[in-house]
């Protein structure tokens, strides 16, 4: 957002490490290390044009307990409260695409109605970071509201619908030479593998980390990375041969995968498109969490730039922007 010309005035997070990271890269903003439910934002009324953020997504993540609105971590009600207190010209909310799946789409519809009741014209879409130059297949639900006009999403700049191919993870990761120190967590063959046609899919190895296809965007990075859920680099090209072996009915192998090494924190940050000199506070585990929890800065820049231009009254070009349908389709998670 800063790169797009939107100046952060206040940042809120319960994590002391996250707040320390914010303070290091945006020292002139006010930083609240607190439960957002304990903070009043009325002091910013009339001073803030945009509210942006990601209410905790665990309640709606397909990888979590999926409690949804029953989960105490659902902070969308607080996001609504902030909008009521601040009364900005626009907002941008980010969440997991799981919120737009069949069993949660009703809550999404209720949220959209609440935003509209506050006077916002609302647009939403599930976007892929890879379509905006991020070397990662990270899908996110984006909801944007504007008091005047309707937000038009920037069209993808990369991929089959654009003139530039997706950015490969191998463009920032060196197979032979790791950037930084990889986690000391060996990759182990699964006792009961569940392979797919792609050697980089399925559950073939223990842990949540997957082998990376360096010729394509990386799998979505996990906030729980830093250990056995860290994706890994297949330095000896074992995965394609082993996948073919399993698909042909071969028996599972045992022990550690030869040549497998986990992604380093520095490589993970580059996959997320953080600047190379970005500094993260806290322990190594906390740093992995901050990287994995983040919206890729390049995606944030694309959305923030479009939002700023439209708030400033710039004309919309249909060749570079699109307006999502007003209907609420039922999406099924991939």
C-alpha positions as a Markdown table, in Angstrom:
| # | Residue | x | y | z |
|---|---|---|---|---|
| 1 | Unk | 0.0 | 0.0 | 0.0 |
| 2 | Unk | 2.9 | 2.4 | 0.7 |
| 3 | Unk | 4.3 | 1.6 | -2.7 |
| 4 | Unk | 0.9 | 2.6 | -4.2 |
| 5 | Unk | 1.1 | 5.9 | -2.4 |
| 6 | Unk | -1.3 | 5.1 | 0.5 |
| 7 | Unk | 0.3 | 6.3 | 3.8 |
| 8 | Unk | -0.4 | 4.0 | 6.8 |
| 9 | Unk | -1.6 | 6.1 | 9.7 |
| 10 | Unk | -2.2 | 3.4 | 12.3 |
| 11 | Unk | -1.4 | -0.3 | 12.4 |
| 12 | Unk | -3.0 | -2.9 | 14.8 |
| 13 | Unk | -1.9 | -6.4 | 15.7 |
| 14 | Unk | -1.8 | -8.6 | 18.8 |
| 15 | Unk | 1.6 | -10.1 | 17.9 |
| 16 | Unk | 4.5 | -8.1 | 19.4 |
| 17 | Unk | 6.8 | -9.4 | 16.7 |
| 18 | Unk | 4.4 | -8.2 | 13.9 |
| 19 | Unk | 4.1 | -4.8 | 15.5 |
| 20 | Unk | 7.9 | -4.6 | 15.8 |
| 21 | Unk | 8.2 | -5.4 | 12.2 |
| 22 | Unk | 5.6 | -2.7 | 11.3 |
| 23 | Unk | 7.4 | -0.2 | 13.5 |
| 24 | Unk | 10.7 | -0.9 | 11.7 |
| 25 | Unk | 9.4 | -0.3 | 8.2 |
| 26 | Unk | 6.7 | 2.3 | 9.0 |
| 27 | Unk | 8.1 | 4.2 | 12.1 |
| 28 | Unk | 5.9 | 7.3 | 11.6 |
| 29 | Unk | 2.6 | 5.4 | 12.0 |
| 30 | Unk | 0.9 | 4.8 | 15.3 |
| 31 | Unk | 1.2 | 1.1 | 16.4 |
| 32 | Unk | -1.3 | -0.6 | 18.6 |
| 33 | Unk | -0.2 | -3.9 | 20.0 |
| 34 | Unk | -3.5 | -4.9 | 21.4 |
| 35 | Unk | -6.7 | -6.8 | 20.9 |
| 36 | Unk | -8.6 | -4.7 | 18.4 |
| 37 | Unk | -11.8 | -5.1 | 20.5 |
| 38 | Unk | -10.2 | -2.8 | 23.1 |
| 39 | Unk | -9.4 | 0.1 | 20.8 |
| 40 | Unk | -11.6 | 3.0 | 19.7 |
| 41 | Unk | -10.9 | 4.4 | 16.3 |
| 42 | Unk | -13.2 | 7.4 | 16.4 |
| 43 | Unk | -10.1 | 9.7 | 16.7 |
| 44 | Unk | -9.3 | 8.9 | 13.1 |
| 45 | Unk | -12.7 | 10.0 | 11.7 |
| 46 | Unk | -12.2 | 12.6 | 9.0 |
| 47 | Unk | -8.5 | 11.9 | 8.9 |
| 48 | Unk | -8.4 | 8.5 | 7.1 |
| 49 | Unk | -9.5 | 7.8 | 3.5 |
| 50 | Unk | -8.9 | 4.1 | 3.4 |
| 51 | Unk | -9.2 | 1.2 | 5.9 |
| 52 | Unk | -7.4 | -1.9 | 4.8 |
| 53 | Unk | -6.7 | -5.2 | 6.5 |
| 54 | Unk | -7.2 | -8.9 | 6.9 |
| 55 | Unk | -9.5 | -10.0 | 9.6 |
| 56 | Unk | -8.2 | -13.3 | 11.0 |
| 57 | Unk | -9.0 | -16.0 | 8.5 |
| 58 | Unk | -8.7 | -19.2 | 10.5 |
| 59 | Unk | -12.5 | -19.5 | 11.0 |
| 60 | Unk | -13.0 | -19.7 | 7.2 |
| 61 | Unk | -9.8 | -21.5 | 6.1 |
| 62 | Unk | -10.2 | -24.9 | 4.4 |
| 63 | Unk | -7.1 | -26.0 | 6.4 |
| 64 | Unk | -8.4 | -25.1 | 9.8 |
| 65 | Unk | -11.3 | -26.2 | 12.1 |
| 66 | Unk | -13.8 | -24.3 | 9.9 |
| 67 | Unk | -15.9 | -23.0 | 12.7 |
| 68 | Unk | -16.8 | -19.9 | 10.7 |
| 69 | Unk | -18.9 | -17.3 | 12.6 |
| 70 | Unk | -18.9 | -19.6 | 15.7 |
| 71 | Unk | -15.1 | -19.1 | 16.0 |
| 72 | Unk | -14.1 | -16.4 | 18.5 |
| 73 | Unk | -11.3 | -15.4 | 16.1 |
| 74 | Unk | -13.8 | -14.1 | 13.5 |
| 75 | Unk | -12.9 | -10.4 | 13.5 |
| 76 | Unk | -15.2 | -9.2 | 10.7 |
| 77 | Unk | -17.6 | -7.7 | 13.2 |
| 78 | Unk | -14.6 | -5.6 | 14.5 |
| 79 | Unk | -13.8 | -4.6 | 10.9 |
| 80 | Unk | -17.3 | -3.4 | 10.5 |
| 81 | Unk | -17.0 | -1.4 | 13.8 |
| 82 | Unk | -13.8 | 0.3 | 12.6 |
| 83 | Unk | -15.6 | 1.4 | 9.4 |
| 84 | Unk | -18.5 | 2.8 | 11.4 |
| 85 | Unk | -16.1 | 4.8 | 13.7 |
| 86 | Unk | -13.7 | 6.0 | 11.0 |
| 87 | Unk | -16.2 | 6.5 | 8.1 |
| 88 | Unk | -13.5 | 6.2 | 5.4 |
| 89 | Unk | -14.1 | 6.8 | 1.7 |
| 90 | Unk | -13.1 | 3.3 | 0.9 |
| 91 | Unk | -12.0 | 0.0 | 2.4 |
| 92 | Unk | -10.2 | -3.1 | 1.3 |
| 93 | Unk | -10.6 | -6.4 | 3.2 |
| 94 | Unk | -8.6 | -9.6 | 2.5 |
| 95 | Unk | -9.4 | -13.1 | 3.5 |
| 96 | Unk | -9.1 | -16.7 | 2.4 |
| 97 | Unk | -11.1 | -18.0 | -0.6 |
| 98 | Unk | -12.7 | -20.5 | 1.7 |
| 99 | Unk | -15.1 | -17.7 | 2.7 |
| 100 | Unk | -16.6 | -17.9 | -0.8 |
| 101 | Unk | -17.2 | -21.7 | -0.8 |
| 102 | Unk | -20.6 | -23.3 | -0.7 |
| 103 | Unk | -21.0 | -23.8 | 3.0 |
| 104 | Unk | -19.8 | -20.2 | 3.9 |
| 105 | Unk | -21.1 | -18.2 | 0.9 |
| 106 | Unk | -24.2 | -17.2 | 2.9 |
| 107 | Unk | -22.1 | -15.5 | 5.5 |
| 108 | Unk | -20.2 | -13.7 | 2.7 |
| 109 | Unk | -23.6 | -12.5 | 1.3 |
| 110 | Unk | -24.5 | -11.2 | 4.8 |
| 111 | Unk | -21.2 | -9.4 | 5.0 |
| 112 | Unk | -21.7 | -7.7 | 1.6 |
| 113 | Unk | -25.1 | -6.6 | 2.7 |
| 114 | Unk | -23.7 | -5.1 | 5.9 |
| 115 | Unk | -21.0 | -3.2 | 4.0 |
| 116 | Unk | -23.7 | -1.9 | 1.6 |
| 117 | Unk | -25.8 | -0.8 | 4.6 |
| 118 | Unk | -22.9 | 1.3 | 5.7 |
| 119 | Unk | -23.1 | 3.2 | 2.4 |
| 120 | Unk | -20.4 | 1.4 | 0.4 |
| 121 | Unk | -20.7 | 0.2 | -3.2 |
| 122 | Unk | -19.1 | -3.2 | -2.9 |
| 123 | Unk | -17.0 | -5.3 | -5.3 |
| 124 | Unk | -15.4 | -8.7 | -4.5 |
| 125 | Unk | -13.5 | -11.3 | -6.2 |
| 126 | Unk | -11.1 | -14.3 | -5.6 |
| 127 | Unk | -7.8 | -13.3 | -7.2 |
| 128 | Unk | -4.6 | -15.3 | -7.7 |
| 129 | Unk | -1.3 | -13.6 | -6.7 |
| 130 | Unk | 0.4 | -15.4 | -9.6 |
| 131 | Unk | -1.7 | -13.4 | -12.0 |
| 132 | Unk | 0.0 | -10.2 | -10.8 |
| 133 | Unk | 3.6 | -11.3 | -11.0 |
| 134 | Unk | 4.0 | -13.1 | -7.7 |
| 135 | Unk | 5.9 | -16.4 | -8.1 |
| 136 | Unk | 3.3 | -18.2 | -5.9 |
| 137 | Unk | -0.2 | -19.7 | -6.5 |
| 138 | Unk | -1.8 | -17.9 | -3.7 |
| 139 | Unk | -5.5 | -17.2 | -4.0 |
| 140 | Unk | -7.2 | -14.6 | -1.8 |
| 141 | Unk | -10.7 | -13.2 | -1.5 |
| 142 | Unk | -10.7 | -9.4 | -1.9 |
| 143 | Unk | -13.6 | -7.2 | -0.9 |
| 144 | Unk | -13.5 | -3.5 | -1.8 |
| 145 | Unk | -16.0 | -0.9 | -0.9 |
| 146 | Unk | -16.2 | 2.7 | -2.1 |
| 147 | Unk | -18.6 | 5.5 | -1.0 |
| 148 | Unk | -18.6 | 6.9 | -4.5 |
| 149 | Unk | -18.4 | 4.7 | -7.6 |
| 150 | Unk | -17.7 | 1.0 | -7.9 |
| 151 | Unk | -14.2 | -0.5 | -7.6 |
| 152 | Unk | -12.9 | -2.0 | -10.8 |
| 153 | Unk | -10.3 | -4.8 | -10.2 |
| 154 | Unk | -7.0 | -4.5 | -12.2 |
| 155 | Unk | -6.8 | -7.2 | -14.8 |
| 156 | Unk | -4.2 | -9.9 | -14.5 |
| 157 | Unk | -0.8 | -8.8 | -15.8 |
| 158 | Unk | 0.6 | -12.4 | -15.9 |
| 159 | Unk | -0.6 | -15.8 | -17.0 |
| 160 | Unk | -2.7 | -17.2 | -19.9 |
| 161 | Unk | -5.0 | -14.2 | -20.0 |
| 162 | Unk | -2.2 | -11.7 | -20.2 |
| 163 | Unk | 0.8 | -11.1 | -22.4 |
| 164 | Unk | 3.4 | -12.1 | -19.8 |
| 165 | Unk | 3.8 | -15.7 | -18.5 |
| 166 | Unk | 3.5 | -16.5 | -14.8 |
| 167 | Unk | 6.7 | -15.9 | -12.8 |
| 168 | Unk | 8.5 | -19.2 | -11.9 |
| 169 | Unk | 9.6 | -19.8 | -8.3 |
| 170 | Unk | 13.0 | -20.7 | -9.8 |
| 171 | Unk | 13.5 | -17.1 | -10.7 |
| 172 | Unk | 14.1 | -16.3 | -7.0 |
| 173 | Unk | 15.2 | -19.7 | -5.7 |
| 174 | Unk | 18.5 | -21.2 | -6.6 |
| 175 | Unk | 18.3 | -25.0 | -6.6 |
| 176 | Unk | 21.9 | -25.5 | -5.7 |
| 177 | Unk | 22.6 | -22.6 | -3.4 |
| 178 | Unk | 20.1 | -21.8 | -0.6 |
| 179 | Unk | 19.7 | -18.2 | 0.4 |
| 180 | Unk | 19.9 | -18.3 | 4.2 |
| 181 | Unk | 19.8 | -21.4 | 6.5 |
| 182 | Unk | 17.1 | -24.0 | 5.7 |
| 183 | Unk | 15.2 | -25.6 | 8.6 |
| 184 | Unk | 16.8 | -28.8 | 9.9 |
| 185 | Unk | 13.7 | -30.9 | 9.1 |
| 186 | Unk | 14.3 | -33.9 | 6.8 |
| 187 | Unk | 11.7 | -34.7 | 4.2 |
| 188 | Unk | 10.4 | -38.3 | 4.8 |
| 189 | Unk | 8.6 | -40.6 | 2.4 |
| 190 | Unk | 5.0 | -41.1 | 3.5 |
| 191 | Unk | 4.1 | -44.6 | 4.6 |
| 192 | Unk | 0.8 | -44.5 | 2.9 |
| 193 | Unk | 1.2 | -42.0 | 0.0 |
| 194 | Unk | -1.8 | -40.5 | -1.9 |
| 195 | Unk | -0.3 | -39.4 | -5.2 |
| 196 | Unk | -1.7 | -37.3 | -8.0 |
| 197 | Unk | -0.9 | -36.9 | -11.6 |
| 198 | Unk | 1.4 | -34.0 | -10.8 |
| 199 | Unk | 4.5 | -34.9 | -8.9 |
| 200 | Unk | 4.1 | -31.7 | -6.9 |
| 201 | Unk | 0.6 | -32.5 | -5.7 |
| 202 | Unk | -1.0 | -35.1 | -3.4 |
| 203 | Unk | 0.2 | -36.3 | -0.1 |
| 204 | Unk | 3.4 | -38.3 | -0.9 |
| 205 | Unk | 5.7 | -37.0 | 1.8 |
| 206 | Unk | 5.2 | -36.6 | 5.6 |
| 207 | Unk | 4.4 | -33.1 | 6.9 |
| 208 | Unk | 2.5 | -30.3 | 5.2 |
| 209 | Unk | 5.4 | -29.1 | 3.0 |
| 210 | Unk | 5.4 | -30.0 | -0.7 |
| 211 | Unk | 8.1 | -30.2 | -3.3 |
| 212 | Unk | 8.3 | -27.1 | -5.5 |
| 213 | Unk | 8.2 | -27.1 | -9.3 |
| 214 | Unk | 10.8 | -24.4 | -9.9 |
| 215 | Unk | 9.5 | -23.9 | -13.5 |
| 216 | Unk | 6.1 | -22.6 | -12.2 |
| 217 | Unk | 4.8 | -20.5 | -9.3 |
| 218 | Unk | 5.2 | -22.0 | -5.8 |
| 219 | Unk | 2.4 | -23.6 | -3.8 |
| 220 | Unk | 0.8 | -21.2 | -1.2 |
| 221 | Unk | 3.2 | -20.6 | 1.6 |
| 222 | Unk | 1.8 | -21.6 | 5.0 |
| 223 | Unk | 1.9 | -19.5 | 8.2 |
| 224 | Unk | 2.8 | -22.7 | 10.0 |
| 225 | Unk | 6.0 | -23.1 | 8.0 |
| 226 | Unk | 9.4 | -23.1 | 9.6 |
| 227 | Unk | 9.4 | -26.9 | 10.4 |
| 228 | Unk | 7.9 | -29.9 | 8.7 |
| 229 | Unk | 5.2 | -27.7 | 7.0 |
| 230 | Unk | 7.9 | -25.8 | 5.0 |
| 231 | Unk | 7.9 | -26.5 | 1.3 |
| 232 | Unk | 11.1 | -28.0 | -0.1 |
| 233 | Unk | 13.4 | -27.9 | -3.0 |
| 234 | Unk | 14.0 | -31.1 | -4.9 |
| 235 | Unk | 17.7 | -30.7 | -5.7 |
| 236 | Unk | 18.1 | -34.2 | -7.1 |
| 237 | Unk | 14.8 | -34.2 | -9.1 |
| 238 | Unk | 13.5 | -37.2 | -7.1 |
| 239 | Unk | 9.8 | -36.1 | -7.1 |
| 240 | Unk | 9.0 | -36.7 | -10.9 |
| 241 | Unk | 10.5 | -40.1 | -11.0 |
| 242 | Unk | 9.0 | -41.2 | -7.6 |
| 243 | Unk | 5.5 | -39.9 | -8.7 |
| 244 | Unk | 5.7 | -42.0 | -11.9 |
| 245 | Unk | 6.8 | -44.9 | -9.8 |
| 246 | Unk | 3.8 | -44.6 | -7.5 |
| 247 | Unk | 1.3 | -44.0 | -10.3 |
| 248 | Unk | 2.5 | -47.2 | -12.0 |
| 249 | Unk | 1.7 | -49.1 | -8.8 |
| 250 | Unk | 5.2 | -49.1 | -7.3 |
| 251 | Unk | 5.7 | -49.7 | -3.6 |
| 252 | Unk | 6.2 | -46.7 | -1.2 |
| 253 | Unk | 9.8 | -45.9 | -0.3 |
| 254 | Unk | 11.0 | -45.4 | 3.2 |
| 255 | Unk | 13.4 | -42.9 | 5.0 |
| 256 | Unk | 14.5 | -39.5 | 4.0 |
| 257 | Unk | 14.2 | -38.1 | 0.5 |
| 258 | Unk | 17.7 | -37.7 | -1.0 |
| 259 | Unk | 18.7 | -34.1 | -1.9 |
| 260 | Unk | 15.6 | -32.5 | -0.4 |
| 261 | Unk | 16.0 | -29.2 | 1.5 |
| 262 | Unk | 13.5 | -26.9 | 3.0 |
| 263 | Unk | 12.9 | -23.4 | 1.9 |
| 264 | Unk | 14.7 | -20.8 | 3.9 |
| 265 | Unk | 13.0 | -17.8 | 5.5 |
| 266 | Unk | 14.8 | -15.5 | 3.0 |
| 267 | Unk | 13.6 | -17.6 | 0.0 |
| 268 | Unk | 10.0 | -17.6 | 1.4 |
| 269 | Unk | 10.1 | -13.8 | 1.7 |
| 270 | Unk | 11.2 | -13.5 | -1.9 |
| 271 | Unk | 8.5 | -15.9 | -3.0 |
| 272 | Unk | 6.0 | -13.5 | -1.2 |
| 273 | Unk | 7.7 | -10.6 | -3.1 |
| 274 | Unk | 9.0 | -8.8 | 0.0 |
| 275 | Unk | 12.0 | -6.6 | -0.6 |
| 276 | Unk | 15.3 | -8.3 | -0.3 |
| 277 | Unk | 16.3 | -6.1 | 2.6 |
| 278 | Unk | 13.0 | -6.6 | 4.5 |
| 279 | Unk | 13.6 | -7.3 | 8.2 |
| 280 | Unk | 11.2 | -9.4 | 10.4 |
| 281 | Unk | 11.2 | -9.3 | 14.2 |
| 282 | Unk | 11.1 | -12.2 | 16.6 |
| 283 | Unk | 12.2 | -15.8 | 16.5 |
| 284 | Unk | 12.8 | -17.7 | 13.3 |
| 285 | Unk | 9.4 | -19.4 | 13.8 |
| 286 | Unk | 7.7 | -16.1 | 14.2 |
| 287 | Unk | 9.3 | -14.7 | 11.1 |
| 288 | Unk | 8.1 | -17.7 | 9.0 |
| 289 | Unk | 4.6 | -17.0 | 10.4 |
| 290 | Unk | 4.7 | -13.3 | 9.5 |
| 291 | Unk | 5.8 | -14.2 | 6.0 |
| 292 | Unk | 3.2 | -16.9 | 5.5 |
| 293 | Unk | 0.4 | -14.8 | 7.0 |
| 294 | Unk | 1.0 | -11.9 | 4.6 |
| 295 | Unk | -0.6 | -10.6 | 1.5 |
| 296 | Unk | 2.2 | -10.6 | -1.1 |
| 297 | Unk | 3.3 | -7.0 | -1.4 |
| 298 | Unk | 3.2 | -7.1 | -5.2 |
| 299 | Unk | -0.5 | -8.1 | -5.1 |
| 300 | Unk | -1.2 | -5.4 | -2.5 |
| 301 | Unk | 0.5 | -2.9 | -4.7 |
| 302 | Unk | -1.6 | -3.8 | -7.7 |
| 303 | Unk | -4.8 | -3.5 | -5.7 |
| 304 | Unk | -3.7 | -0.4 | -3.8 |
| 305 | Unk | -2.7 | 1.4 | -7.0 |
| 306 | Unk | -6.0 | 0.7 | -8.6 |
| 307 | Unk | -7.9 | 1.8 | -5.5 |
| 308 | Unk | -5.9 | 5.0 | -5.1 |
| 309 | Unk | -6.4 | 6.0 | -8.8 |
| 310 | Unk | -10.1 | 5.4 | -8.6 |
| 311 | Unk | -10.5 | 7.4 | -5.4 |
| 312 | Unk | -8.7 | 10.2 | -7.1 |
| 313 | Unk | -11.2 | 10.1 | -10.0 |
| 314 | Unk | -9.0 | 8.5 | -12.7 |
| 315 | Unk | -10.9 | 7.2 | -15.7 |
| 316 | Unk | -11.3 | 3.5 | -15.8 |
| 317 | Unk | -9.8 | 1.7 | -18.8 |
| 318 | Unk | -11.7 | -1.6 | -19.6 |
| 319 | Unk | -8.6 | -3.0 | -21.2 |
| 320 | Unk | -6.7 | -2.9 | -17.9 |
| 321 | Unk | -9.5 | -3.2 | -15.3 |
| 322 | Unk | -12.7 | -5.1 | -14.9 |
| 323 | Unk | -15.8 | -4.9 | -12.8 |
| 324 | Unk | -16.9 | -8.2 | -11.2 |
| 325 | Unk | -20.5 | -9.3 | -11.6 |
| 326 | Unk | -22.9 | -8.1 | -9.0 |
| 327 | Unk | -24.3 | -11.5 | -8.4 |
| 328 | Unk | -23.0 | -13.9 | -5.8 |
| 329 | Unk | -21.9 | -17.1 | -7.5 |
| 330 | Unk | -21.3 | -20.2 | -5.5 |
| 331 | Unk | -17.6 | -21.0 | -5.7 |
| 332 | Unk | -16.0 | -24.4 | -5.0 |
| 333 | Unk | -12.5 | -24.5 | -3.6 |
| 334 | Unk | -9.9 | -26.1 | -5.8 |
